[in-house]
Amino acid sequence: MIKEIFTWWNGQTFGTRLWSYFNGYEVGRDEKNNRYFRNKSDTKRWVIYEGEIDSSMTNPEWNNWLRFTSQDIPKEANKHFWQKNHIPNQTGTQNAYMPKSDQENSITKKQKSLGYEKWKPKN
């Protein structure tokens, strides 16, 4: 409860808890147990994340619903066999995407830098 009052990155804040209690209707949860809400007139939609707050943890179906692109509430049964499971943003991790051309360029830059000698003035 103390974390709710003083920090926003550890889940919902106290204000969000009050707003959700008095004005929100829970419409569903996703596979990561994030909870999705809307107000009475469906003019506002929001999510309360389970655990660490990271917007890339919202899968595309729920993201469409949050942004009013879709009016349908996503259900797990709506998934097609060819759809992959959602993976959060991997930027800044070992799993981050790097094109082959960049991988090759970084190797050649390292090789080129090995043969380079920095100029030093003679004193």
The first five atom37 places (N, CA, C, CB, O) and aatype in JSON, in Angstrom:
{
  "aatype": [12, 9, 11, 6, 9, 13, 16, 17, 17, 2, 7, 5, 16, 13, 7, 16, 1, 10, 17, 15, 18, 13, 2, 7, 18, 6, 19, 7, 1, 3, 6, 11, 2, 2, 1, 18, 13, 1, 2, 11, 15, 3, 16, 11, 1, 17, 19, 9, 18, 6, 7, 6, 9, 3, 15, 15, 12, 16, 2, 14, 6, 17, 2, 2, 17, 10, 1, 13, 16, 15, 5, 3, 9, 14, 11, 6, 0, 2, 11, 8, 13, 17, 5, 11, 2, 8, 9, 14, 2, 5, 16, 7, 16, 5, 2, 0, 18, 12, 14, 11, 15, 3, 5, 6, 2, 15, 9, 16, 11, 11, 5, 11, 15, 10, 7, 18, 6, 11, 17, 11, 14, 11, 2],
  "atom_mask": [
    [1, 1, 1, 1, 1],
    [1, 1, 1, 1, 1],
    [1, 1, 1, 1, 1],
    [1, 1, 1, 1, 1],
    [1, 1, 1, 1, 1],
    [1, 1, 1, 1, 1],
    [1, 1, 1, 1, 1],
    [1, 1, 1, 1, 1],
    [1, 1, 1, 1, 1],
    [1, 1, 1, 1, 1],
    [1, 1, 1, 0, 1],
    [1, 1, 1, 1, 1],
    [1, 1, 1, 1, 1],
    [1, 1, 1, 1, 1],
    [1, 1, 1, 0, 1],
    [1, 1, 1, 1, 1],
    [1, 1, 1, 1, 1],
    [1, 1, 1, 1, 1],
    [1, 1, 1, 1, 1],
    [1, 1, 1, 1, 1],
    [1, 1, 1, 1, 1],
    [1, 1, 1, 1, 1],
    [1, 1, 1, 1, 1],
    [1, 1, 1, 0, 1],
    [1, 1, 1, 1, 1],
    [1, 1, 1, 1, 1],
    [1, 1, 1, 1, 1],
    [1, 1, 1, 0, 1],
    [1, 1, 1, 1, 1],
    [1, 1, 1, 1, 1],
    [1, 1, 1, 1, 1],
    [1, 1, 1, 1, 1],
    [1, 1, 1, 1, 1],
    [1, 1, 1, 1, 1],
    [1, 1, 1, 1, 1],
    [1, 1, 1, 1, 1],
    [1, 1, 1, 1, 1],
    [1, 1, 1, 1, 1],
    [1, 1, 1, 1, 1],
    [1, 1, 1, 1, 1],
    [1, 1, 1, 1, 1],
    [1, 1, 1, 1, 1],
    [1, 1, 1, 1, 1],
    [1, 1, 1, 1, 1],
    [1, 1, 1, 1, 1],
    [1, 1, 1, 1, 1],
    [1, 1, 1, 1, 1],
    [1, 1, 1, 1, 1],
    [1, 1, 1, 1, 1],
    [1, 1, 1, 1, 1],
    [1, 1, 1, 0, 1],
    [1, 1, 1, 1, 1],
    [1, 1, 1, 1, 1],
    [1, 1, 1, 1, 1],
    [1, 1, 1, 1, 1],
    [1, 1, 1, 1, 1],
    [1, 1, 1, 1, 1],
    [1, 1, 1, 1, 1],
    [1, 1, 1, 1, 1],
    [1, 1, 1, 1, 1],
    [1, 1, 1, 1, 1],
    [1, 1, 1, 1, 1],
    [1, 1, 1, 1, 1],
    [1, 1, 1, 1, 1],
    [1, 1, 1, 1, 1],
    [1, 1, 1, 1, 1],
    [1, 1, 1, 1, 1],
    [1, 1, 1, 1, 1],
    [1, 1, 1, 1, 1],
    [1, 1, 1, 1, 1],
    [1, 1, 1, 1, 1],
    [1, 1, 1, 1, 1],
    [1, 1, 1, 1, 1],
    [1, 1, 1, 1, 1],
    [1, 1, 1, 1, 1],
    [1, 1, 1, 1, 1],
    [1, 1, 1, 1, 1],
    [1, 1, 1, 1, 1],
    [1, 1, 1, 1, 1],
    [1, 1, 1, 1, 1],
    [1, 1, 1, 1, 1],
    [1, 1, 1, 1, 1],
    [1, 1, 1, 1, 1],
    [1, 1, 1, 1, 1],
    [1, 1, 1, 1, 1],
    [1, 1, 1, 1, 1],
    [1, 1, 1, 1, 1],
    [1, 1, 1, 1, 1],
    [1, 1, 1, 1, 1],
    [1, 1, 1, 1, 1],
    [1, 1, 1, 1, 1],
    [1, 1, 1, 0, 1],
    [1, 1, 1, 1, 1],
    [1, 1, 1, 1, 1],
    [1, 1, 1, 1, 1],
    [1, 1, 1, 1, 1],
    [1, 1, 1, 1, 1],
    [1, 1, 1, 1, 1],
    [1, 1, 1, 1, 1],
    [1, 1, 1, 1, 1],
    [1, 1, 1, 1, 1],
    [1, 1, 1, 1, 1],
    [1, 1, 1, 1, 1],
    [1, 1, 1, 1, 1],
    [1, 1, 1, 1, 1],
    [1, 1, 1, 1, 1],
    [1, 1, 1, 1, 1],
    [1, 1, 1, 1, 1],
    [1, 1, 1, 1, 1],
    [1, 1, 1, 1, 1],
    [1, 1, 1, 1, 1],
    [1, 1, 1, 1, 1],
    [1, 1, 1, 1, 1],
    [1, 1, 1, 1, 1],
    [1, 1, 1, 0, 1],
    [1, 1, 1, 1, 1],
    [1, 1, 1, 1, 1],
    [1, 1, 1, 1, 1],
    [1, 1, 1, 1, 1],
    [1, 1, 1, 1, 1],
    [1, 1, 1, 1, 1],
    [1, 1, 1, 1, 1],
    [1, 1, 1, 1, 1]
  ],
  "atom_positions": [
    [[0.82, -1.19, 0.0], [0.0, 0.0, 0.0], [0.87, 1.26, 0.0], [-0.94, 0.0, 1.21], [0.53, 2.25, -0.65]],
    [[1.99, 1.23, 0.73], [2.9, 2.38, 0.78], [3.49, 2.63, -0.61], [4.04, 2.15, 1.83], [3.63, 3.78, -1.03]],
    [[3.84, 1.55, -1.34], [4.39, 1.7, -2.69], [3.38, 2.37, -3.61], [4.8, 0.33, -3.26], [3.76, 3.16, -4.48]],
    [[2.09, 2.07, -3.43], [1.05, 2.68, -4.26], [1.0, 4.19, -4.09], [-0.31, 2.08, -3.92], [0.74, 4.91, -5.05]],
    [[1.25, 4.66, -2.9], [1.15, 6.09, -2.62], [2.34, 6.85, -3.2], [1.06, 6.34, -1.12], [2.17, 7.95, -3.73]],
    [[3.53, 6.28, -3.11], [4.74, 7.03, -3.44], [5.38, 6.68, -4.78], [5.72, 6.84, -2.38], [6.2, 7.46, -5.27]],
    [[5.05, 5.55, -5.37], [5.69, 5.17, -6.63], [4.65, 4.77, -7.66], [6.7, 4.03, -6.42], [3.65, 4.13, -7.31]],
    [[4.87, 5.14, -8.91], [3.95, 4.77, -9.98], [4.44, 3.56, -10.75], [3.75, 5.94, -10.92], [3.66, 2.94, -11.48]],
    [[5.72, 3.19, -10.62], [6.27, 2.11, -11.44], [6.08, 0.74, -10.81], [7.75, 2.36, -11.69], [6.47, -0.26, -11.42]],
    [[5.49, 0.64, -9.64], [5.26, -0.65, -8.99], [3.81, -1.1, -9.1], [5.67, -0.58, -7.53], [3.3, -1.74, -8.19]],
    [[3.15, -0.78, -10.18], [1.75, -1.15, -10.33], [0.88, 0.09, -10.25], [0.0, 0.0, 0.0], [1.35, 1.2, -10.49]],
    [[-0.37, -0.11, -9.92], [-1.29, 1.02, -9.89], [-1.0, 1.96, -8.72], [-2.72, 0.52, -9.8], [-0.52, 1.53, -7.67]],
    [[-1.29, 3.23, -8.9], [-1.14, 4.21, -7.82], [-2.42, 4.24, -7.01], [-0.8, 5.62, -8.38], [-3.43, 3.63, -7.39]],
    [[-2.39, 4.93, -5.91], [-3.57, 5.03, -5.06], [-4.71, 5.72, -5.81], [-3.23, 5.8, -3.76], [-5.87, 5.31, -5.69]],
    [[-4.38, 6.76, -6.57], [-5.38, 7.47, -7.36], [-6.01, 6.57, -8.41], [0.0, 0.0, 0.0], [-7.22, 6.63, -8.64]],
    [[-5.2, 5.74, -9.06], [-5.73, 4.81, -10.07], [-6.63, 3.77, -9.41], [-4.58, 4.12, -10.83], [-7.65, 3.38, -9.97]],
    [[-6.25, 3.32, -8.22], [-7.09, 2.35, -7.49], [-8.45, 2.97, -7.18], [-6.39, 1.9, -6.18], [-9.48, 2.33, -7.39]],
    [[-8.46, 4.21, -6.69], [-9.74, 4.87, -6.38], [-10.57, 5.1, -7.64], [-9.5, 6.2, -5.68], [-11.77, 4.82, -7.65]],
    [[-9.94, 5.6, -8.72], [-10.65, 5.85, -9.97], [-11.24, 4.54, -10.5], [-9.7, 6.48, -11.01], [-12.39, 4.51, -10.93]],
    [[-10.45, 3.47, -10.47], [-10.93, 2.18, -10.98], [-12.07, 1.64, -10.13], [-9.77, 1.17, -11.03], [-12.99, 1.02, -10.66]],
    [[-12.01, 1.86, -8.83], [-13.05, 1.35, -7.93], [-14.37, 2.08, -8.15], [-12.61, 1.48, -6.46], [-15.42, 1.45, -8.24]],
    [[-14.32, 3.41, -8.25], [-15.56, 4.18, -8.35], [-16.08, 4.34, -9.78], [-15.35, 5.53, -7.75], [-17.29, 4.42, -9.98]],
    [[-15.2, 4.39, -10.76], [-15.62, 4.69, -12.13], [-15.38, 3.56, -13.13], [-14.91, 5.89, -12.59], [-15.88, 3.63, -14.25]],
    [[-14.64, 2.55, -12.75], [-14.23, 1.55, -13.72], [-15.01, 0.26, -13.65], [0.0, 0.0, 0.0], [-15.48, -0.16, -12.6]],
    [[-15.13, -0.36, -14.81], [-15.7, -1.69, -14.94], [-14.64, -2.57, -15.57], [-17.02, -1.67, -15.77], [-14.17, -2.28, -16.67]],
    [[-14.28, -3.64, -14.89], [-13.28, -4.55, -15.45], [-13.93, -5.34, -16.59], [-12.71, -5.52, -14.36], [-14.96, -5.98, -16.4]],
    [[-13.3, -5.28, -17.76], [-13.87, -5.97, -18.92], [-13.12, -7.25, -19.25], [-13.86, -5.05, -20.13], [-13.64, -8.1, -19.97]],
    [[-11.91, -7.4, -18.73], [-11.19, -8.63, -19.0], [-9.77, -8.61, -18.52], [0.0, 0.0, 0.0], [-9.25, -7.61, -18.02]],
    [[-9.14, -9.78, -18.68], [-7.73, -9.96, -18.33], [-7.05, -10.69, -19.48], [-7.56, -10.74, -16.98], [-7.68, -11.46, -20.2]],
    [[-5.76, -10.44, -19.62], [-5.02, -11.17, -20.65], [-4.22, -12.3, -20.02], [-4.08, -10.21, -21.42], [-4.34, -12.57, -18.82]],
    [[-3.41, -12.98, -20.85], [-2.66, -14.15, -20.37], [-1.6, -13.77, -19.34], [-2.0, -14.86, -21.54], [-1.12, -14.64, -18.61]],
    [[-1.21, -12.5, -19.26], [-0.23, -12.05, -18.27], [-0.89, -11.49, -17.01], [0.68, -10.99, -18.88], [-0.23, -10.95, -16.13]],
    [[-2.21, -11.63, -16.94], [-3.03, -11.2, -15.81], [-3.12, -9.67, -15.68], [-2.48, -11.77, -14.52], [-3.42, -9.16, -14.6]],
    [[-2.85, -8.94, -16.77], [-3.11, -7.5, -16.79], [-4.61, -7.31, -16.83], [-2.41, -6.81, -18.02], [-5.32, -8.04, -17.53]],
    [[-5.12, -6.32, -16.08], [-6.57, -6.09, -16.01], [-6.93, -4.86, -16.84], [-7.03, -5.91, -14.54], [-6.26, -3.83, -16.77]],
    [[-8.01, -4.98, -17.62], [-8.45, -3.91, -18.53], [-9.79, -3.36, -18.05], [-8.56, -4.43, -19.98], [-10.7, -4.12, -17.71]],
    [[-9.9, -2.02, -18.04], [-11.07, -1.34, -17.51], [-11.63, -0.34, -18.52], [-10.73, -0.63, -16.2], [-10.94, 0.08, -19.45]],
    [[-12.87, 0.02, -18.32], [-13.51, 1.11, -19.06], [-14.43, 1.83, -18.09], [-14.28, 0.59, -20.32], [-14.79, 1.27, -17.05]],
    [[-14.83, 3.08, -18.43], [-15.78, 3.78, -17.57], [-17.2, 3.49, -18.06], [-15.5, 5.32, -17.57], [-17.38, 2.77, -19.05]],
    [[-18.21, 4.05, -17.38], [-19.61, 3.74, -17.7], [-19.98, 4.04, -19.14], [-20.52, 4.49, -16.79], [-20.64, 3.25, -19.8]],
    [[-19.55, 5.19, -19.62], [-19.93, 5.62, -20.97], [-18.95, 5.12, -22.04], [-20.03, 7.14, -21.03], [-19.11, 5.43, -23.22]],
    [[-17.95, 4.36, -21.65], [-16.92, 3.81, -22.55], [-16.19, 4.9, -23.32], [-17.56, 2.83, -23.53], [-15.87, 4.73, -24.5]],
    [[-15.92, 6.01, -22.64], [-15.12, 7.07, -23.25], [-13.66, 7.0, -22.81], [-15.7, 8.44, -22.9], [-12.8, 7.64, -23.42]],
    [[-13.37, 6.23, -21.76], [-12.0, 6.05, -21.28], [-11.75, 4.57, -21.07], [-11.75, 6.86, -19.96], [-12.61, 3.84, -20.57]],
    [[-10.56, 4.15, -21.46], [-10.14, 2.76, -21.26], [-8.73, 2.78, -20.71], [-10.23, 1.94, -22.58], [-7.91, 3.61, -21.11]],
    [[-8.43, 1.85, -19.8], [-7.1, 1.8, -19.22], [-6.76, 0.38, -18.79], [-6.99, 2.75, -18.04], [-7.62, -0.49, -18.71]],
    [[-5.49, 0.19, -18.52], [-4.98, -1.11, -18.11], [-4.21, -0.95, -16.8], [-4.06, -1.73, -19.21], [-3.53, 0.05, -16.58]],
    [[-4.34, -1.94, -15.94], [-3.52, -2.02, -14.72], [-2.66, -3.25, -14.88], [-4.4, -2.08, -13.4], [-3.15, -4.38, -14.93]],
    [[-1.34, -3.02, -14.98], [-0.4, -4.09, -15.25], [-0.15, -4.94, -14.02], [0.9, -3.52, -15.77], [-0.14, -4.45, -12.89]],
    [[0.06, -6.21, -14.26], [0.47, -7.13, -13.2], [1.98, -7.11, -13.16], [-0.08, -8.6, -13.43], [2.62, -7.48, -14.14]],
    [[2.56, -6.68, -12.06], [4.02, -6.61, -11.95], [4.55, -5.32, -12.54], [0.0, 0.0, 0.0], [3.96, -4.25, -12.37]],
    [[5.68, -5.43, -13.24], [6.36, -4.26, -13.79], [5.51, -3.58, -14.87], [7.72, -4.66, -14.37], [4.9, -4.26, -15.7]],
    [[5.47, -2.26, -14.84], [4.71, -1.5, -15.83], [5.56, -1.38, -17.09], [4.31, -0.09, -15.29], [6.64, -0.8, -17.09]],
    [[5.03, -1.95, -18.18], [5.71, -1.9, -19.47], [4.64, -1.98, -20.54], [6.77, -3.07, -19.61], [3.95, -3.0, -20.66]],
    [[4.49, -0.92, -21.32], [3.42, -0.88, -22.3], [3.6, -1.93, -23.39], [3.33, 0.49, -22.92], [2.64, -2.29, -24.07]],
    [[4.81, -2.42, -23.58], [5.0, -3.47, -24.58], [4.48, -4.81, -24.08], [6.48, -3.59, -24.95], [4.47, -5.79, -24.83]],
    [[4.04, -4.88, -22.84], [3.45, -6.11, -22.3], [1.99, -6.26, -22.72], [3.55, -6.12, -20.77], [1.39, -7.31, -22.48]],
    [[1.42, -5.24, -23.34], [0.05, -5.32, -23.82], [0.05, -5.96, -25.19], [-0.61, -3.91, -23.87], [0.73, -5.48, -26.1]],
    [[-0.69, -7.05, -25.36], [-0.68, -7.7, -26.66], [-1.49, -6.89, -27.68], [-1.25, -9.13, -26.55], [-2.28, -6.04, -27.28]],
    [[-1.3, -7.13, -28.97], [-1.92, -6.29, -30.01], [-3.45, -6.23, -29.95], [-1.51, -6.79, -31.36], [-4.02, -5.18, -30.21]],
    [[-4.1, -7.32, -29.61], [-5.57, -7.32, -29.56], [-6.08, -6.36, -28.49], [-6.11, -8.74, -29.3], [-6.99, -5.57, -28.73]],
    [[-5.47, -6.43, -27.29], [-5.88, -5.52, -26.22], [-5.45, -4.1, -26.53], [-5.29, -5.97, -24.87], [-6.15, -3.15, -26.16]],
    [[-4.33, -3.93, -27.17], [-3.88, -2.58, -27.55], [-4.88, -1.93, -28.5], [-2.47, -2.64, -28.2], [-5.17, -0.74, -28.37]],
    [[-5.4, -2.7, -29.46], [-6.43, -2.18, -30.36], [-7.67, -1.77, -29.58], [-6.8, -3.22, -31.41], [-8.26, -0.73, -29.87]],
    [[-8.06, -2.56, -28.6], [-9.23, -2.23, -27.79], [-8.98, -0.96, -26.97], [-9.6, -3.4, -26.87], [-9.85, -0.09, -26.89]],
    [[-7.79, -0.84, -26.36], [-7.46, 0.34, -25.55], [-7.5, 1.62, -26.37], [-6.09, 0.17, -24.91], [-7.89, 2.66, -25.84]],
    [[-7.11, 1.58, -27.62], [-7.02, 2.76, -28.48], [-8.27, 2.97, -29.32], [-5.82, 2.64, -29.37], [-8.26, 3.77, -30.26]],
    [[-9.34, 2.26, -28.99], [-10.65, 2.39, -29.67], [-10.57, 2.01, -31.15], [-11.16, 3.82, -29.53], [-11.45, 2.41, -31.92]],
    [[-9.56, 1.26, -31.55], [-9.49, 0.77, -32.92], [-10.49, -0.37, -33.09], [-8.06, 0.29, -33.26], [-11.07, -0.54, -34.17]],
    [[-10.69, -1.13, -32.03], [-11.63, -2.24, -32.05], [-12.61, -2.07, -30.9], [-10.9, -3.6, -31.95], [-12.23, -1.67, -29.8]],
    [[-13.87, -2.37, -31.15], [-14.88, -2.32, -30.09], [-15.06, -3.68, -29.43], [-16.22, -1.83, -30.65], [-15.66, -3.78, -28.36]],
    [[-14.53, -4.73, -30.07], [-14.67, -6.09, -29.55], [-13.66, -6.33, -28.44], [-14.49, -7.13, -30.68], [-12.48, -5.99, -28.56]],
    [[-14.14, -6.93, -27.35], [-13.25, -7.28, -26.25], [-12.53, -8.56, -26.64], [-14.04, -7.46, -24.9], [-13.17, -9.57, -26.95]],
    [[-11.19, -8.55, -26.64], [-10.42, -9.73, -27.08], [-10.65, -10.93, -26.18], [-8.93, -9.41, -27.13], [-10.78, -10.81, -24.96]],
    [[-10.71, -12.06, -26.79], [-10.83, -13.33, -26.06], [-9.73, -14.25, -26.56], [-12.25, -13.97, -26.25], [-9.31, -14.16, -27.71]],
    [[-9.29, -15.13, -25.71], [-8.23, -16.06, -26.07], [-8.68, -16.98, -27.21], [-7.81, -16.89, -24.85], [-7.86, -17.44, -28.01]],
    [[-9.98, -17.26, -27.28], [-10.5, -18.16, -28.32], [-10.42, -17.53, -29.71], [-11.95, -18.53, -28.01], [-10.51, -18.25, -30.71]],
    [[-10.26, -16.21, -29.8], [-10.19, -15.53, -31.08], [-8.82, -15.68, -31.76], [-10.5, -14.07, -30.9], [-8.65, -15.23, -32.9]],
    [[-7.86, -16.3, -31.09], [-6.53, -16.45, -31.68], [-6.56, -17.48, -32.79], [-5.51, -16.84, -30.61], [-7.23, -18.51, -32.7]],
    [[-5.81, -17.18, -33.84], [-5.67, -18.1, -34.95], [-4.44, -18.99, -34.72], [-5.55, -17.34, -36.3], [-3.54, -18.63, -33.96]],
    [[-4.42, -20.13, -35.39], [-3.32, -21.08, -35.19], [-1.98, -20.5, -35.64], [-3.6, -22.37, -35.95], [-0.94, -20.93, -35.13]],
    [[-1.98, -19.55, -36.56], [-0.73, -19.02, -37.11], [-0.19, -17.85, -36.3], [-0.95, -18.58, -38.54], [0.92, -17.37, -36.57]],
    [[-0.94, -17.37, -35.3], [-0.47, -16.24, -34.5], [0.52, -16.7, -33.44], [-1.66, -15.52, -33.83], [0.32, -17.71, -32.77]],
    [[1.6, -15.94, -33.31], [2.61, -16.24, -32.29], [2.21, -15.61, -30.97], [4.0, -15.73, -32.73], [1.42, -14.66, -30.94]],
    [[2.75, -16.14, -29.88], [2.52, -15.52, -28.57], [3.26, -14.2, -28.51], [2.97, -16.46, -27.43], [4.33, -14.04, -29.11]],
    [[2.69, -13.25, -27.77], [3.28, -11.92, -27.68], [4.56, -11.95, -26.85], [2.28, -10.93, -27.06], [4.62, -12.58, -25.8]],
    [[5.57, -11.24, -27.35], [6.85, -11.1, -26.64], [7.04, -9.63, -26.36], [8.05, -11.7, -27.47], [6.87, -8.81, -27.26]],
    [[7.41, -9.25, -25.12], [7.64, -7.83, -24.83], [8.83, -7.29, -25.6], [7.85, -7.63, -23.33], [9.62, -8.05, -26.16]],
    [[8.95, -5.97, -25.64], [10.02, -5.3, -26.36], [11.38, -5.78, -25.87], [9.9, -3.77, -26.2], [11.64, -5.77, -24.67]],
    [[12.23, -6.21, -26.79], [13.53, -6.78, -26.44], [14.69, -5.79, -26.6], [13.79, -7.98, -27.29], [15.85, -6.18, -26.45]],
    [[14.39, -4.54, -26.89], [15.44, -3.54, -27.07], [16.26, -3.4, -25.79], [14.83, -2.17, -27.47], [15.7, -3.32, -24.69]],
    [[17.57, -3.37, -25.92], [18.45, -3.23, -24.77], [18.79, -4.55, -24.1], [0.0, 0.0, 0.0], [19.48, -4.56, -23.08]],
    [[18.34, -5.65, -24.66], [18.66, -6.97, -24.11], [19.51, -7.74, -25.11], [17.36, -7.77, -23.75], [19.74, -7.27, -26.23]],
    [[19.96, -8.92, -24.72], [20.72, -9.78, -25.62], [19.88, -10.26, -26.79], [21.28, -10.97, -24.86], [20.42, -10.61, -27.84]],
    [[18.55, -10.27, -26.63], [17.65, -10.77, -27.67], [17.22, -9.68, -28.64], [16.43, -11.38, -27.03], [16.38, -9.94, -29.5]],
    [[17.77, -8.49, -28.54], [17.38, -7.39, -29.42], [17.74, -7.73, -30.87], [18.07, -6.07, -28.99], [18.75, -8.38, -31.13]],
    [[16.91, -7.3, -31.79], [17.13, -7.58, -33.21], [18.27, -6.75, -33.76], [15.85, -7.32, -34.02], [18.37, -5.55, -33.49]],
    [[19.13, -7.39, -34.52], [20.2, -6.68, -35.21], [20.32, -7.27, -36.61], [21.57, -6.8, -34.42], [20.58, -8.47, -36.75]],
    [[20.11, -6.46, -37.65], [20.21, -6.98, -39.02], [21.6, -7.54, -39.32], [19.88, -5.88, -40.03], [22.58, -7.12, -38.71]],
    [[21.65, -8.48, -40.24], [22.94, -9.1, -40.58], [23.95, -8.08, -41.08], [22.74, -10.19, -41.62], [25.14, -8.18, -40.79]],
    [[23.48, -7.09, -41.84], [24.41, -6.08, -42.36], [25.08, -5.32, -41.22], [23.68, -5.11, -43.3], [26.26, -4.99, -41.32]],
    [[24.34, -5.02, -40.14], [24.93, -4.34, -39.0], [25.91, -5.24, -38.26], [23.84, -3.85, -38.04], [26.94, -4.78, -37.77]],
    [[25.58, -6.53, -38.19], [26.49, -7.47, -37.52], [27.81, -7.54, -38.29], [25.84, -8.87, -37.41], [28.88, -7.55, -37.69]],
    [[27.72, -7.6, -39.61], [28.93, -7.67, -40.45], [29.73, -6.38, -40.34], [28.56, -7.94, -41.92], [30.96, -6.41, -40.27]],
    [[29.04, -5.23, -40.33], [29.73, -3.94, -40.23], [30.45, -3.8, -38.9], [28.75, -2.79, -40.42], [31.55, -3.26, -38.86]],
    [[29.85, -4.27, -37.81], [30.5, -4.15, -36.5], [31.74, -5.03, -36.44], [29.53, -4.53, -35.37], [32.71, -4.67, -35.77]],
    [[31.73, -6.17, -37.14], [32.9, -7.04, -37.16], [34.03, -6.37, -37.95], [32.55, -8.43, -37.77], [35.18, -6.35, -37.5]],
    [[33.71, -5.83, -39.12], [34.75, -5.21, -39.94], [35.3, -3.95, -39.27], [34.2, -4.87, -41.33], [36.49, -3.66, -39.41]],
    [[34.48, -3.21, -38.55], [34.97, -2.02, -37.83], [35.98, -2.43, -36.77], [33.79, -1.25, -37.18], [37.0, -1.76, -36.6]],
    [[35.7, -3.53, -36.07], [36.64, -4.0, -35.04], [37.95, -4.43, -35.68], [36.03, -5.17, -34.25], [39.02, -4.14, -35.16]],
    [[37.86, -5.12, -36.83], [39.08, -5.56, -37.51], [39.87, -4.37, -38.02], [38.73, -6.5, -38.66], [41.1, -4.37, -37.94]],
    [[39.2, -3.36, -38.54], [39.88, -2.18, -39.05], [40.54, -1.42, -37.91], [38.9, -1.27, -39.79], [41.64, -0.88, -38.09]],
    [[39.9, -1.36, -36.76], [40.46, -0.6, -35.65], [41.69, -1.28, -35.05], [39.4, -0.4, -34.57], [42.49, -0.63, -34.39]],
    [[41.84, -2.58, -35.29], [43.02, -3.27, -34.75], [44.3, -2.83, -35.45], [42.85, -4.79, -34.88], [45.36, -2.81, -34.82]],
    [[44.22, -2.48, -36.72], [45.4, -2.08, -37.46], [45.7, -0.59, -37.38], [0.0, 0.0, 0.0], [46.65, -0.12, -38.01]],
    [[44.92, 0.15, -36.63], [45.07, 1.6, -36.56], [45.94, 1.99, -35.38], [43.69, 2.29, -36.45], [45.76, 1.48, -34.27]],
    [[46.9, 2.88, -35.62], [47.73, 3.39, -34.53], [47.43, 4.87, -34.36], [49.25, 3.15, -34.81], [47.45, 5.63, -35.33]],
    [[47.17, 5.27, -33.17], [46.87, 6.66, -32.87], [48.16, 7.49, -32.99], [46.24, 6.8, -31.45], [49.22, 7.06, -32.55]],
    [[48.06, 8.68, -33.57], [49.2, 9.57, -33.73], [49.6, 10.16, -32.38], [48.88, 10.71, -34.74], [48.75, 10.58, -31.59]],
    [[50.87, 10.17, -32.13], [51.41, 10.75, -30.89], [52.48, 11.77, -31.29], [52.0, 9.64, -29.93], [53.34, 11.45, -32.12]],
    [[52.47, 12.95, -30.74], [53.52, 13.94, -31.07], [54.85, 13.55, -30.43], [53.1, 15.35, -30.61], [54.89, 12.93, -29.37]],
    [[55.92, 13.94, -31.1], [57.25, 13.64, -30.55], [57.68, 14.82, -29.68], [58.31, 13.38, -31.69], [57.66, 15.97, -30.14]],
    [[58.05, 14.57, -28.48], [58.49, 15.62, -27.55], [59.95, 15.5, -27.25], [57.71, 15.58, -26.26], [60.49, 16.31, -26.49]]
  ]
}
